[in-house]
Amino acid sequence: MRSTSESVIATLTAQAIPPTVPVVTRRPIGAGPRQAAPATRTPLPPANPSGITLLSLSDKVYAGGAVALTIRTQPSAVCHLQIARMQADGSWRVAPIPAGASRRAGSDGIVAWIWAVDANEPIGPATLLVNCDAIGTVQYQIEVTK
């Protein structure tokens, strides 16, 4: 058992020495190899008559980078995300995003997706198709670049 003075000295020493905290380097989502995503806050947009409102979207992305999409819809709505690309023959290829396309909105109606773009994804425009239950479908454009 320690004496009172040893316990007091140990307590004072522990309080005088600040704990060491590891330095964490964070990379913003949506940043490509030559671009840092701006950290700006914008006011919420007005409600969209379709029932789906865009809150944020990485509109220009790099092959091998990440894309983030956030929308607002009705609380607890189930929403599905697909990406459509025009093929060389003029037809459209529509597929769910690689990270899982279905999400349920929270009690605030917010739905978010983050996924990686394949490093071999061809450059050019792509269309994101968001469908939320019987609420509606909206389209958003992104630009894939190298």
DSSP file (Angstrom, degrees, kcal/mol; ACC not computed):
  #  RESIDUE AA STRUCTURE BP1 BP2  ACC     N-H-->O    O-->H-N    N-H-->O    O-->H-N    TCO  KAPPA ALPHA  PHI   PSI    X-CA   Y-CA   Z-CA
    1    1 A M              0   0    0      0, 0.0     2,-0.1     0, 0.0     0, 0.0   0.000 360.0 360.0 360.0 137.0    0.0    0.0    0.0
    2    2 A R        -     0   0    0      1,-0.1     2,-0.1     2,-0.1     0, 0.0  -0.453 360.0-114.5 -80.4 153.5    1.3    3.4   -0.9
    3    3 A S     >  -     0   0    0     -2,-0.1     4,-2.0     1,-0.1     5,-0.2  -0.430  31.0-106.5 -79.9 165.2    1.6    6.2    1.6
    4    4 A T  H  > S+     0   0    0      1,-0.2     4,-2.3     2,-0.2     5,-0.2   0.899 119.6  51.8 -59.8 -42.7   -0.6    9.3    1.2
    5    5 A S  H  > S+     0   0    0      1,-0.2     4,-2.3     2,-0.2    -1,-0.2   0.872 108.4  51.0 -66.9 -36.1    2.2   11.5    0.0
    6    6 A E  H  > S+     0   0    0      2,-0.2     4,-2.3     1,-0.2    -1,-0.2   0.897 111.4  48.4 -66.4 -38.9    3.2    8.9   -2.7
    7    7 A S  H  X S+     0   0    0     -4,-2.0     4,-2.3     2,-0.2    -2,-0.2   0.893 111.6  49.5 -66.6 -40.0   -0.4    8.8   -4.0
    8    8 A V  H  X S+     0   0    0     -4,-2.3     4,-2.6     2,-0.2     5,-0.2   0.923 111.8  48.2 -64.8 -44.1   -0.6   12.6   -4.0
    9    9 A I  H  X S+     0   0    0     -4,-2.3     4,-2.4     1,-0.2    -2,-0.2   0.906 111.9  49.8 -63.7 -41.8    2.7   12.9   -5.9
   10   10 A A  H  X S+     0   0    0     -4,-2.3     4,-2.1     2,-0.2    -1,-0.2   0.899 112.5  47.6 -64.0 -40.4    1.6   10.2   -8.4
   11   11 A T  H  X S+     0   0    0     -4,-2.3     4,-1.9     2,-0.2    -2,-0.2   0.930 113.2  47.1 -66.2 -45.5   -1.8   12.0   -9.0
   12   12 A L  H  X S+     0   0    0     -4,-2.6     4,-1.7     1,-0.2    -2,-0.2   0.881 112.0  51.0 -63.8 -38.7   -0.1   15.4   -9.4
   13   13 A T  H  X S+     0   0    0     -4,-2.4     4,-1.5    -5,-0.2    -1,-0.2   0.922 109.5  49.9 -65.1 -43.3    2.5   14.0  -11.8
   14   14 A A  H  < S+     0   0    0     -4,-2.1    -1,-0.2     1,-0.2    -2,-0.2   0.859 112.4  47.8 -63.9 -35.5   -0.3   12.4  -13.9
   15   15 A Q  H  < S+     0   0    0     -4,-1.9    -1,-0.2     1,-0.2    -2,-0.2   0.798 110.3  51.9 -74.9 -28.2   -2.2   15.7  -14.1
   16   16 A A  H  < S+     0   0    0     -4,-1.7    -2,-0.2    -5,-0.2    -1,-0.2   0.759  98.1  71.0 -81.1 -25.3    0.9   17.6  -15.0
   17   17 A I  S  < S-     0   0    0     -4,-1.5    -1,-0.1    -5,-0.1     3,-0.1  -0.827  81.9-137.7 -97.2 114.9    1.9   15.4  -18.0
   18   18 A P        -     0   0    0      0, 0.0    -2,-0.1     0, 0.0     2,-0.1  -0.410  26.5-107.5 -68.3 144.9   -0.4   15.8  -20.9
   19   19 A P        -     0   0    0      0, 0.0     2,-0.5     0, 0.0    -5,-0.0  -0.385  31.4-115.7 -69.4 150.6   -1.4   12.5  -22.6
   20   20 A T        -     0   0    0     -3,-0.1    -3,-0.0    -2,-0.1     0, 0.0  -0.759  29.0-164.4 -89.5 132.4    0.1   11.9  -26.0
   21   21 A V        -     0   0    0     -2,-0.5     3,-0.0     3,-0.0     2,-0.0  -0.963  23.2-116.9-117.3 127.9   -2.4   11.7  -28.8
   22   22 A P        -     0   0    0      0, 0.0     2,-0.4     0, 0.0     0, 0.0  -0.354  30.2-113.8 -65.0 143.7   -1.5   10.2  -32.1
   23   23 A V        -     0   0    0     -2,-0.0     2,-0.5     1,-0.0     0, 0.0  -0.648  31.2-155.5 -77.1 127.7   -1.6   12.6  -35.0
   24   24 A V        -     0   0    0     -2,-0.4     2,-0.6    -3,-0.0    -1,-0.0  -0.924   3.1-156.4-110.1 124.8   -4.3   11.5  -37.5
   25   25 A T        -     0   0    0     -2,-0.5     2,-0.4     2,-0.0    -2,-0.0  -0.880  13.7-162.1 -99.0 126.9   -4.1   12.6  -41.1
   26   26 A R        -     0   0    0     -2,-0.6    -2,-0.0     0, 0.0     0, 0.0  -0.894  10.1-152.7-114.0 139.5   -7.4   12.6  -42.8
   27   27 A R        -     0   0    0     -2,-0.4     3,-0.1     9,-0.0     9,-0.0  -0.944  28.7-117.7-108.0 123.9   -8.1   12.6  -46.6
   28   28 A P    >   -     0   0    0      0, 0.0     3,-1.5     0, 0.0     2,-0.2  -0.303  31.1-109.5 -61.5 141.5  -11.3   14.2  -47.6
   29   29 A I  T 3  S+     0   0    0      1,-0.2     3,-0.1     7,-0.1    39,-0.1  -0.483 103.9  29.9 -69.5 139.5  -13.8   11.9  -49.3
   30   30 A G  T 3  S+     0   0    0      1,-0.3     2,-0.4    -2,-0.2    -1,-0.2   0.335  86.9 134.0  93.0  -6.4  -14.2   12.6  -53.0
   31   31 A A    <   -     0   0    0     -3,-1.5    -1,-0.3     6,-0.1    35,-0.3  -0.609  40.8-155.5 -80.2 134.0  -10.6   13.9  -53.3
   32   32 A G    >   -     0   0    0     -2,-0.4     3,-0.9     3,-0.3     5,-0.1  -0.273  40.5 -82.4 -93.2-173.5   -8.7   12.6  -56.3
   33   33 A P  T 3  S+     0   0    0      0, 0.0    -2,-0.1     0, 0.0     3,-0.0   0.758 129.7  27.4 -66.0 -23.1   -5.0   12.3  -56.6
   34   34 A R  T 3  S+     0   0    0      1,-0.1     2,-0.4     2,-0.0    -3,-0.0   0.228 114.2  68.6-120.7  13.8   -4.6   16.0  -57.6
   35   35 A Q    <   -     0   0    0     -3,-0.9     2,-0.4     2,-0.0    -3,-0.3  -0.996  58.9-152.6-140.1 134.4   -7.6   17.6  -55.9
   36   36 A A        -     0   0    0     -2,-0.4    -7,-0.1    -5,-0.2    -6,-0.0  -0.897  30.6-117.7-102.8 136.3   -8.6   18.3  -52.4
   37   37 A A        -     0   0    0     -2,-0.4     2,-0.1    -9,-0.1    -6,-0.1  -0.541  32.1-116.4 -72.1 131.7  -12.3   18.4  -51.6
   38   38 A P        -     0   0    0      0, 0.0     2,-1.0     0, 0.0    -1,-0.1  -0.443  15.1-140.5 -69.6 141.3  -13.4   21.9  -50.3
   39   39 A A        +     0   0    0     -2,-0.1     2,-0.4     2,-0.0    -2,-0.0  -0.611  48.4 141.8-101.6  72.1  -14.7   21.9  -46.8
   40   40 A T        -     0   0    0     -2,-1.0     2,-0.5     2,-0.0     0, 0.0  -0.866  43.4-139.6-115.0 148.4  -17.5   24.4  -47.2
   41   41 A R        -     0   0    0     -2,-0.4    -2,-0.0     0, 0.0     0, 0.0  -0.901  19.8-171.3-105.1 132.2  -21.0   24.4  -45.7
   42   42 A T        -     0   0    0     -2,-0.5    -2,-0.0     1,-0.0     0, 0.0  -0.899  30.8 -99.1-119.3 151.8  -23.9   25.4  -47.8
   43   43 A P        -     0   0    0      0, 0.0    -1,-0.0     0, 0.0     0, 0.0  -0.308  51.1 -90.3 -64.8 154.1  -27.4   26.1  -46.7
   44   44 A L        -     0   0    0      1,-0.1    11,-0.1     3,-0.0     3,-0.1  -0.419  45.5-118.8 -65.5 136.5  -29.9   23.3  -47.3
   45   45 A P        -     0   0    0      0, 0.0     3,-0.1     0, 0.0    -1,-0.1  -0.309  35.4 -90.8 -72.5 160.7  -31.6   23.5  -50.7
   46   46 A P        -     0   0    0      0, 0.0     0, 0.0     0, 0.0     0, 0.0  -0.286  56.6 -81.3 -67.1 158.9  -35.4   23.9  -50.9
   47   47 A A        -     0   0    0     -3,-0.1     6,-0.1     1,-0.1    26,-0.0  -0.300  43.5-127.3 -62.3 142.9  -37.5   20.8  -51.2
   48   48 A N    >   -     0   0    0      1,-0.1     3,-2.2    -3,-0.1    -1,-0.1  -0.753  11.2-130.1 -92.2 137.3  -37.7   19.2  -54.6
   49   49 A P  T 3  S+     0   0    0      0, 0.0    -1,-0.1     0, 0.0     4,-0.1   0.731 106.8  66.1 -60.3 -20.6  -41.3   18.5  -56.0
   50   50 A S  T 3  S-     0   0    0      2,-0.3     3,-0.1     1,-0.1    -3,-0.0   0.651 114.6-116.1 -73.7 -12.7  -40.1   15.0  -56.8
   51   51 A G  S <  S+     0   0    0     -3,-2.2     2,-0.4     1,-0.2    23,-0.3   0.462  89.7  96.4  89.8   1.6  -39.8   14.3  -53.0
   52   52 A I        -     0   0    0     21,-0.1     2,-0.5    83,-0.1    -2,-0.3  -0.991  54.5-169.4-127.0 122.7  -36.0   13.8  -53.4
   53   53 A T  E     -A   72   0A   0     19,-2.9    19,-2.4    -2,-0.4     2,-0.4  -0.947  20.5-129.5-117.5 128.9  -33.6   16.7  -52.7
   54   54 A L  E     +A   71   0A   0     -2,-0.5    17,-0.2    17,-0.2     3,-0.1  -0.614  28.7 171.0 -74.6 126.5  -29.9   16.7  -53.5
   55   55 A L  E     -     0   0A   0     15,-2.9     2,-0.3    -2,-0.4    16,-0.2   0.780  66.1  -8.5-102.6 -41.9  -27.8   17.7  -50.5
   56   56 A S  E     +A   70   0A   0     14,-1.9    14,-2.7     2,-0.0    -1,-0.4  -0.986  58.4 174.4-157.1 150.1  -24.3   16.9  -51.8
   57   57 A L  E     -A   69   0A   0     -2,-0.3     2,-1.2    12,-0.2    12,-0.2  -0.957  34.3-128.4-156.8 134.6  -22.6   15.2  -54.7
   58   58 A S        -     0   0    0     10,-1.7    85,-0.1    -2,-0.3     3,-0.1  -0.744  32.6-179.0 -79.6  98.4  -19.1   14.7  -55.9
   59   59 A D        +     0   0    0     -2,-1.2    84,-2.9     1,-0.2     2,-0.5   0.749  68.2  41.1 -80.6 -22.6  -19.8   15.9  -59.5
   60   60 A K  E    S+c  143   0B   0     82,-0.2     2,-0.3    -3,-0.1    84,-0.2  -0.981  76.5 172.5-124.7 119.7  -16.2   15.4  -60.8
   61   61 A V  E     -c  144   0B   0     82,-2.8    84,-2.7    -2,-0.5     2,-0.4  -0.857  27.2-123.9-127.2 159.4  -14.5   12.3  -59.7
   62   62 A Y  E >   -c  145   0B   0     -2,-0.3     3,-3.0     4,-0.2    55,-0.3  -0.831  32.8-105.8-103.5 139.4  -11.3   10.5  -60.5
   63   63 A A  T 3  S+     0   0    0     82,-2.4    56,-0.3    -2,-0.4    55,-0.1  -0.462 116.2  24.9 -58.1 128.8  -11.1    6.9  -61.7
   64   64 A G  T 3  S+     0   0    0     53,-1.0    -1,-0.3    54,-0.3    55,-0.2   0.340 110.8  98.3  90.6  -5.3   -9.8    5.1  -58.7
   65   65 A G  S <  S-     0   0    0     -3,-3.0    52,-3.0    53,-0.2     2,-0.3  -0.093  74.9 -94.5 -97.3-161.2  -11.2    7.8  -56.4
   66   66 A A  E     - B   0 116A   0    -35,-0.3     2,-0.4    50,-0.3    -4,-0.2  -0.861  21.4-152.2-121.8 154.2  -14.4    7.9  -54.3
   67   67 A V  E     - B   0 115A   0     48,-2.8    48,-2.1    -2,-0.3     2,-0.4  -0.969   8.4-165.7-123.2 141.1  -17.9    9.4  -54.9
   68   68 A A  E     + B   0 114A   0     -2,-0.4   -10,-1.7    46,-0.2     2,-0.4  -0.996   6.7 179.7-129.0 133.6  -20.2   10.6  -52.2
   69   69 A L  E     -AB  57 113A   0     44,-2.5    44,-2.7    -2,-0.4     2,-0.4  -1.000   1.0-178.1-133.2 130.5  -23.9   11.3  -52.7
   70   70 A T  E     +AB  56 112A   0    -14,-2.7   -15,-2.9    -2,-0.4   -14,-1.9  -0.998   7.9 172.0-131.3 131.1  -26.3   12.6  -50.0
   71   71 A I  E     -AB  54 111A   0     40,-2.7    40,-2.3    -2,-0.4     2,-0.4  -0.839  24.5-136.0-128.9 166.8  -30.1   13.2  -50.5
   72   72 A R  E     +AB  53 110A   0    -19,-2.4   -19,-2.9    -2,-0.3    38,-0.2  -0.995  37.2 142.4-124.0 135.5  -33.1   14.0  -48.4
   73   73 A T        -     0   0    0     36,-2.4   -21,-0.1    -2,-0.4     3,-0.1  -0.647  57.7 -38.6-145.0-158.9  -36.4   12.2  -48.9
   74   74 A Q  S >  S-     0   0    0    -23,-0.3     3,-1.8    -2,-0.2    31,-0.2  -0.498  74.7 -91.5 -73.7 143.5  -39.2   11.0  -46.7
   75   75 A P  T 3  S+     0   0    0      0, 0.0    32,-0.2     0, 0.0    31,-0.1  -0.246 108.1   8.6 -55.2 140.5  -38.2    9.4  -43.4
   76   76 A S  T 3  S+     0   0    0     30,-1.1     2,-0.1    29,-0.5    31,-0.1   0.500  89.6 149.1  66.1   8.8  -37.7    5.6  -43.6
   77   77 A A    <   -     0   0    0     -3,-1.8    28,-3.2    29,-0.2     2,-0.6  -0.453  47.2-128.6 -68.8 143.8  -38.0    5.5  -47.4
   78   78 A V  E     -D  104   0B   0     26,-0.2    55,-2.3    -2,-0.1     2,-0.3  -0.857  30.0-168.9 -95.1 124.0  -35.9    2.8  -49.1
   79   79 A C  E     -DE 103 132B   0     24,-3.4    24,-2.6    -2,-0.6     2,-0.4  -0.883   9.6-156.2-118.9 146.5  -33.8    4.3  -51.9
   80   80 A H  E     -DE 102 131B   0     51,-2.9    51,-2.4    -2,-0.3     2,-0.4  -0.948   5.2-155.6-122.8 140.2  -31.8    2.6  -54.7
   81   81 A L  E     + E   0 130B   0     20,-1.2    16,-1.2    -2,-0.4     2,-0.3  -0.964  15.2 171.8-121.0 130.0  -28.9    4.0  -56.6
   82   82 A Q  E     -FE  96 129B   0     47,-2.2    47,-2.9    -2,-0.4     2,-0.4  -0.924  22.7-138.8-129.7 157.7  -27.7    2.9  -60.0
   83   83 A I  E     -FE  95 128B   0     12,-3.2    12,-2.1    -2,-0.3     2,-0.4  -0.972  14.7-160.6-119.2 133.2  -25.1    4.3  -62.4
   84   84 A A  E     -FE  94 127B   0     43,-3.3    43,-2.6    -2,-0.4     2,-0.4  -0.942   9.0-178.7-116.3 131.7  -25.8    4.6  -66.1
   85   85 A R  E     -F   93   0B   0      8,-2.3     8,-2.9    -2,-0.4     2,-0.3  -0.990  28.0-121.9-128.7 137.9  -23.1    4.9  -68.8
   86   86 A M  E     -F   92   0B   0     -2,-0.4     6,-0.2    39,-0.4     2,-0.1  -0.626  30.5-140.4 -77.6 134.3  -23.5    5.2  -72.5
   87   87 A Q    >   -     0   0    0      4,-3.6     3,-1.9    -2,-0.3    -1,-0.0  -0.394  26.3-101.1 -89.1 169.2  -21.7    2.5  -74.4
   88   88 A A  T 3  S+     0   0    0      1,-0.3    -1,-0.1     2,-0.1    -2,-0.0   0.811 122.7  55.4 -60.7 -30.8  -19.8    2.8  -77.7
   89   89 A D  T 3  S-     0   0    0      2,-0.1    -1,-0.3     1,-0.0     3,-0.1   0.416 122.0-104.9 -84.9   3.8  -22.8    1.4  -79.6
   90   90 A G  S <  S+     0   0    0     -3,-1.9    -2,-0.1     1,-0.3     2,-0.1   0.335  82.6 122.6  92.1  -7.5  -25.1    4.1  -78.2
   91   91 A S        -     0   0    0     -5,-0.1    -4,-3.6     1,-0.0     2,-0.4  -0.419  61.7-116.2 -82.8 164.8  -26.9    1.8  -75.7
   92   92 A W  E     -F   86   0B   0     -6,-0.2     2,-0.6    -2,-0.1    -6,-0.2  -0.858  14.2-153.6-105.0 135.5  -27.0    2.4  -72.0
   93   93 A R  E     -F   85   0B   0     -8,-2.9    -8,-2.3    -2,-0.4     2,-0.5  -0.948  16.9-172.2-104.6 118.3  -25.4    0.1  -69.4
   94   94 A V  E     +F   84   0B   0     -2,-0.6   -10,-0.2   -10,-0.2    -2,-0.0  -0.951  13.8 156.9-115.7 128.1  -27.2    0.5  -66.0
   95   95 A A  E     -F   83   0B   0    -12,-2.1   -12,-3.2    -2,-0.5     2,-0.0  -0.989  43.4-101.1-146.7 151.9  -25.9   -1.2  -62.9
   96   96 A P  E     -F   82   0B   0      0, 0.0   -14,-0.2     0, 0.0   -16,-0.0  -0.375  52.7 -93.5 -67.2 155.2  -26.1   -0.8  -59.1
   97   97 A I    >   -     0   0    0    -16,-1.2     3,-1.2     1,-0.1     4,-0.2  -0.339  35.0-115.2 -67.0 154.8  -23.1    0.9  -57.5
   98   98 A P  T 3  S+     0   0    0      0, 0.0    -1,-0.1     0, 0.0     3,-0.1   0.765 107.6  61.6 -65.3 -26.6  -20.5   -1.4  -56.2
   99   99 A A  T 3  S-     0   0    0      1,-0.2    15,-0.1    17,-0.1    -2,-0.1   0.296 127.3 -70.6 -87.1  11.8  -20.9   -0.6  -52.5
  100  100 A G    <   -     0   0    0     -3,-1.2    -1,-0.2   -19,-0.1    -3,-0.0   0.466  41.2-141.1  99.0 116.7  -24.5   -1.7  -52.2
  101  101 A A  S    S+     0   0    0     -4,-0.2   -20,-1.2    -3,-0.1     2,-0.4   0.705  72.1  80.1 -88.3 -21.5  -27.2    0.3  -53.9
  102  102 A S  E     +D   80   0B   0    -22,-0.2     2,-0.3   -24,-0.0   -22,-0.2  -0.735  49.3 166.1 -97.9 135.2  -30.1    0.1  -51.4
  103  103 A R  E     -D   79   0B   0    -24,-2.6   -24,-3.4    -2,-0.4     2,-0.5  -0.987  29.1-134.2-140.3 148.9  -30.3    2.4  -48.3
  104  104 A R  E     -D   78   0B   0     -2,-0.3   -26,-0.2   -26,-0.2   -27,-0.1  -0.907  29.7-120.3-103.2 130.8  -33.1    3.2  -45.9
  105  105 A A        -     0   0    0    -28,-3.2   -29,-0.5    -2,-0.5     6,-0.2  -0.347  27.8-121.1 -66.2 147.7  -33.5    6.9  -45.0
  106  106 A G    >   -     0   0    0      4,-1.7     3,-1.9   -31,-0.1   -30,-1.1  -0.084  40.2 -83.3 -76.2-175.8  -33.1    7.9  -41.4
  107  107 A S  T 3  S+     0   0    0      1,-0.3    -1,-0.1   -32,-0.2    -2,-0.1   0.705 133.9  53.6 -65.4 -18.1  -35.8    9.6  -39.3
  108  108 A D  T 3  S-     0   0    0      2,-0.1    -1,-0.3   -34,-0.1    -3,-0.0   0.437 117.8-113.4 -93.1  -1.2  -34.6   12.9  -40.8
  109  109 A G    <   +     0   0    0     -3,-1.9   -36,-2.4     1,-0.3     2,-0.3   0.514  67.3 145.0  84.5   5.1  -35.0   11.5  -44.4
  110  110 A I  E     +B   72   0A   0    -38,-0.2    -4,-1.7    -6,-0.1     2,-0.4  -0.614  23.3 179.4 -84.1 134.4  -31.2   11.6  -45.1
  111  111 A V  E     -B   71   0A   0    -40,-2.3   -40,-2.7    -2,-0.3     2,-0.4  -0.998   5.0-175.6-130.9 135.6  -29.7    8.9  -47.3
  112  112 A A  E     -B   70   0A   0     -2,-0.4     2,-0.4   -42,-0.2   -42,-0.2  -0.988   9.5-171.8-136.2 144.1  -26.0    8.7  -48.2
  113  113 A W  E     -B   69   0A   0    -44,-2.7   -44,-2.5    -2,-0.4     2,-0.4  -0.987   2.6-178.6-129.4 142.4  -23.8    6.6  -50.4
  114  114 A I  E     +B   68   0A   0     -2,-0.4     2,-0.3   -46,-0.2   -46,-0.2  -0.982  17.6 159.6-136.4 127.9  -20.0    6.5  -50.7
  115  115 A W  E     -B   67   0A   0    -48,-2.1   -48,-2.8    -2,-0.4     2,-0.3  -0.980  37.8-108.6-147.9 160.2  -18.3    4.2  -53.1
  116  116 A A  E     -B   66   0A   0     -2,-0.3     2,-0.5   -50,-0.2   -50,-0.3  -0.696  26.5-133.2 -90.5 139.1  -15.1    3.7  -55.0
  117  117 A V        -     0   0    0    -52,-3.0   -53,-1.0    -2,-0.3   -55,-0.0  -0.782  33.8-105.6 -88.9 131.8  -14.8    4.3  -58.7
  118  118 A D    >   -     0   0    0     -2,-0.5     3,-1.9     1,-0.2   -54,-0.3  -0.285  21.7-128.7 -56.7 138.2  -13.0    1.5  -60.5
  119  119 A A  T 3  S+     0   0    0      1,-0.3    -1,-0.2   -56,-0.3   -56,-0.1   0.751 110.2  50.6 -62.3 -23.3   -9.5    2.6  -61.6
  120  120 A N  T 3  S+     0   0    0      2,-0.1    -1,-0.3   -56,-0.0    -2,-0.1   0.288  78.2 132.5 -97.5   9.5  -10.3    1.4  -65.1
  121  121 A E    <   -     0   0    0     -3,-1.9   -58,-0.1     1,-0.1    -4,-0.0  -0.402  64.1-111.9 -61.2 131.6  -13.6    3.3  -65.3
  122  122 A P        -     0   0    0      0, 0.0    22,-0.1     0, 0.0    -1,-0.1  -0.336  32.4-109.1 -66.7 148.0  -13.7    5.2  -68.7
  123  123 A I  S    S+     0   0    0     -3,-0.1    22,-0.2    20,-0.1   -61,-0.1  -0.366  73.2  65.5 -73.0 156.7  -13.5    9.0  -68.5
  124  124 A G  E    S- G   0 144B   0     20,-2.9    20,-2.7    -2,-0.1     2,-0.1  -0.684  85.7 -28.0 124.9-177.1  -16.6   11.0  -69.4
  125  125 A P  E     - G   0 143B   0      0, 0.0   -39,-0.4     0, 0.0     2,-0.3  -0.339  48.3-174.8 -74.6 151.7  -20.1   11.7  -68.1
  126  126 A A  E     - G   0 142B   0     16,-2.2    16,-2.4   -41,-0.1     2,-0.5  -0.978  17.6-135.0-140.0 151.0  -22.1    9.2  -66.0
  127  127 A T  E     -EG  84 141B   0    -43,-2.6   -43,-3.3    -2,-0.3     2,-0.5  -0.930   9.3-151.1-112.2 128.3  -25.7    9.4  -64.8
  128  128 A L  E     -EG  83 140B   0     12,-3.7    12,-2.2    -2,-0.5     2,-0.6  -0.863  10.5-158.2 -95.6 128.3  -26.7    8.5  -61.3
  129  129 A L  E     -EG  82 139B   0    -47,-2.9   -47,-2.2    -2,-0.5     2,-0.5  -0.938   7.7-171.4-109.9 118.7  -30.3    7.2  -61.0
  130  130 A V  E     -EG  81 138B   0      8,-2.7     8,-2.5    -2,-0.6     2,-0.5  -0.949   4.0-178.9-112.8 123.6  -31.9    7.5  -57.5
  131  131 A N  E     -EG  80 137B   0    -51,-2.4   -51,-2.9    -2,-0.5     2,-0.6  -0.988   6.8-166.8-123.3 124.7  -35.3    5.8  -56.9
  132  132 A C  E >>  -EG  79 136B   0      4,-2.4     3,-2.6    -2,-0.5     4,-1.3  -0.939  47.6 -80.1-116.1 111.9  -37.0    6.1  -53.5
  133  133 A D  T 34 S-     0   0    0    -55,-2.3     3,-0.3    -2,-0.6    -1,-0.1   0.047 101.3 -29.3  34.3-130.7  -39.9    3.7  -53.0
  134  134 A A  T 34 S+     0   0    0      1,-0.2    -1,-0.3    -3,-0.1     3,-0.1   0.206 122.3  93.1 -94.0  14.0  -43.0    5.2  -54.6
  135  135 A I  T <4 S-     0   0    0     -3,-2.6     2,-0.3     1,-0.3    -2,-0.2   0.904  92.5 -97.4 -76.4 -43.0  -41.7    8.7  -54.1
  136  136 A G  E  <  - G   0 132B   0     -4,-1.3    -4,-2.4    -3,-0.3     2,-0.4  -0.898  26.4 -88.8 150.7-179.5  -40.0    9.1  -57.4
  137  137 A T  E     - G   0 131B   0     -2,-0.3     2,-0.3    -6,-0.2    -6,-0.2  -0.985  31.6-175.9-129.2 138.0  -36.8    8.9  -59.4
  138  138 A V  E     - G   0 130B   0     -8,-2.5    -8,-2.7    -2,-0.4     2,-0.4  -0.910  14.0-141.3-129.3 160.1  -34.2   11.6  -60.0
  139  139 A Q  E     - G   0 129B   0     -2,-0.3     2,-0.3   -10,-0.2   -10,-0.2  -0.962  13.9-174.6-123.2 140.0  -31.0   11.8  -62.1
  140  140 A Y  E     - G   0 128B   0    -12,-2.2   -12,-3.7    -2,-0.4     2,-0.4  -0.980  17.7-134.4-131.4 146.0  -27.7   13.4  -61.3
  141  141 A Q  E     - G   0 127B   0     -2,-0.3     2,-0.3   -14,-0.2   -14,-0.2  -0.797  20.2-179.6-102.4 140.8  -24.6   13.8  -63.5
  142  142 A I  E     - G   0 126B   0    -16,-2.4   -16,-2.2    -2,-0.4     2,-0.5  -0.920  20.2-137.4-127.7 160.2  -21.0   13.2  -62.6
  143  143 A E  E     -cG  60 125B   0    -84,-2.9   -82,-2.8    -2,-0.3     2,-0.5  -0.979  12.5-153.3-120.8 119.3  -17.9   13.5  -64.6
  144  144 A V  E     +cG  61 124B   0    -20,-2.7   -20,-2.9    -2,-0.5     2,-0.3  -0.798  22.6 171.6 -92.8 130.4  -15.2   10.8  -64.4
  145  145 A T  E      c   62   0B   0    -84,-2.7   -82,-2.4    -2,-0.5   -24,-0.1  -0.882 360.0 360.0-133.8 164.8  -11.7   12.0  -65.2
  146  146 A K              0   0    0     -2,-0.3   -84,-0.1   -84,-0.2    -1,-0.0   0.389 360.0 360.0 -99.7 360.0   -8.2   10.5  -64.9
